[in-house]
């Protein structure tokens, strides 16, 4: 079962992790968002955070071999 604490830790990884851990955290977030048995308010909080981080990522300039 996914808890508020686990979702908070996941959001921290999405925000502050290295490239690989961010990618895995985003995948985990997508899995959580697709799981109907997880509380709707918890999924909404995660979706809002993920959306904000995606907007910030879209504004970031890539360098070297970066992609996304």
SEGU-204661 format. One record per residue (C-alpha): residue number from 1; residue in one letter; x, y, z. Coordinates in steps of 0.5 Angstrom, whole numbers, plus 500, padded with zeros to 3 digits. Example, Ala and Ser with C-alpha at 12.3 -4.5 7.8 and 13.67 -1.06 7.14 Angstrom:
2
nr_rest_px_py_pz
1_A_525_491_516 .
2_S_527_498_514 .
***
This chain:
68
nr_rest_px_py_pz
1_X_500_500_500 .
2_X_502_507_498 .
3_X_503_512_504 .
4_X_503_519_504 .
5_X_510_519_507 .
6_X_512_514_501 .
7_X_509_519_496 .
8_X_513_525_499 .
9_X_519_521_499 .
10_X_518_520_491 .
11_X_516_527_490 .
12_X_523_529_493 .
13_X_527_524_489 .
14_X_523_527_483 .
15_X_525_534_485 .
16_X_532_533_487 .
17_X_535_526_485 .
18_X_540_525_480 .
19_X_538_524_472 .
20_X_537_516_473 .
21_X_533_517_480 .
22_X_529_522_477 .
23_X_527_518_471 .
24_X_525_512_476 .
25_X_521_516_481 .
26_X_517_519_475 .
27_X_516_512_473 .
28_X_514_510_480 .
29_X_509_516_480 .
30_X_506_514_473 .
31_X_504_507_476 .
32_X_501_510_483 .
33_X_497_515_478 .
34_X_494_509_475 .
35_X_493_505_481 .
36_X_485_506_483 .
37_X_486_503_490 .
38_X_490_509_492 .
39_X_487_514_495 .
40_X_484_520_490 .
41_X_487_526_494 .
42_X_494_522_495 .
43_X_494_521_487 .
44_X_492_528_486 .
45_X_497_531_490 .
46_X_502_527_486 .
47_X_499_529_480 .
48_X_500_536_481 .
49_X_507_536_484 .
50_X_509_532_477 .
51_X_505_536_473 .
52_X_509_542_476 .
53_X_516_539_475 .
54_X_514_537_468 .
55_X_513_544_467 .
56_X_520_546_470 .
57_X_523_541_466 .
58_X_520_543_460 .
59_X_524_550_461 .
60_X_530_547_463 .
61_X_536_548_457 .
62_X_539_541_455 .
63_X_547_541_455 .
64_X_551_535_452 .
65_X_548_529_451 .
66_X_542_531_456 .
67_X_535_529_453 .
68_X_528_529_455 .
***
